[in-house]
Amino acid sequence: MKIKIQNLTFDCIIGILPFERKTKQKVIINISFKYKFKDNEFINYADVASYIEKTIKNEEFLLIEDALLFVKKYLKSKYSINKLKLSISKPNILDNCEVSVTL
């Protein structure tokens, strides 16, 4: 099975620039991963989405890369998943583009 959570959007403190440490900014999270579904063992995608949002809000990461690695480590330890793809976008950080980092 494959789970996709697309366009999970919320405001948080993330980044290294001085204004990013003071003012929350919009981020967009996209994640997909595969897992083996058997005997009604499933991964609750609502729990995954909630964990990602709460963690990124609470940790106030300096770097997007650190946030990606933190979330990856947790998900891999909690669930038997593979082919994990995770990205964090900052749609408003630059005037003329959206910036993303993907794992």
SVG drawing of the C-alpha trace seen along z (x, -y; Angstrom):
<svg xmlns="http://www.w3.org/2000/svg" viewBox="-8 -40 28 51">
<polyline fill="none" stroke="black" stroke-width="0.4" points="0.0,0.0 1.0,-3.6 0.0,-6.5 0.2,-10.1 -0.4,-13.2 -0.4,-16.2 -0.4,-19.9 -0.4,-19.6 -0.3,-23.4 0.3,-25.3 2.3,-28.2 5.4,-27.6 8.9,-28.9 11.4,-27.4 14.6,-28.9 17.8,-30.6 17.1,-34.2 16.4,-36.6 12.8,-37.3 12.2,-33.5 13.0,-33.0 10.4,-35.7 7.5,-35.3 5.7,-32.2 5.6,-31.4 3.5,-29.1 5.0,-25.7 3.6,-22.9 4.4,-19.3 4.1,-16.5 4.8,-12.9 4.4,-9.5 5.6,-6.1 4.8,-2.4 4.0,0.3 2.8,3.8 -0.9,4.0 -1.8,7.4 -4.4,8.7 -6.0,5.3 -2.7,3.8 -2.7,0.3 -1.1,-3.1 -3.4,-5.8 -2.6,-8.7 -4.4,-11.1 -1.9,-10.2 1.0,-10.7 -0.2,-14.1 -0.9,-15.2 2.6,-14.1 4.3,-16.0 2.4,-19.2 2.9,-19.1 6.6,-18.2 7.5,-20.8 5.6,-23.5 7.0,-22.5 10.6,-21.9 11.1,-25.2 13.9,-23.8 16.6,-26.0 17.0,-24.1 14.4,-22.4 16.9,-19.6 16.9,-18.9 13.1,-18.8 13.1,-16.3 15.6,-14.0 13.9,-14.2 10.5,-13.2 12.1,-10.5 13.8,-8.9 10.6,-8.9 8.4,-7.4 11.0,-4.7 11.2,-3.7 7.4,-3.7 6.2,-2.1 7.5,0.5 7.6,-1.7 9.8,-2.1 10.2,-4.4 9.7,-7.4 9.5,-10.7 9.1,-13.9 9.3,-17.5 8.9,-20.8 8.1,-23.9 8.2,-27.6 5.9,-29.3 6.4,-32.8 10.1,-33.0 11.2,-34.6 9.1,-37.0 9.5,-35.3 9.4,-31.6 8.5,-28.7 11.5,-27.0 11.4,-23.3 13.7,-20.7 13.0,-17.0 14.2,-13.9"/>
</svg>
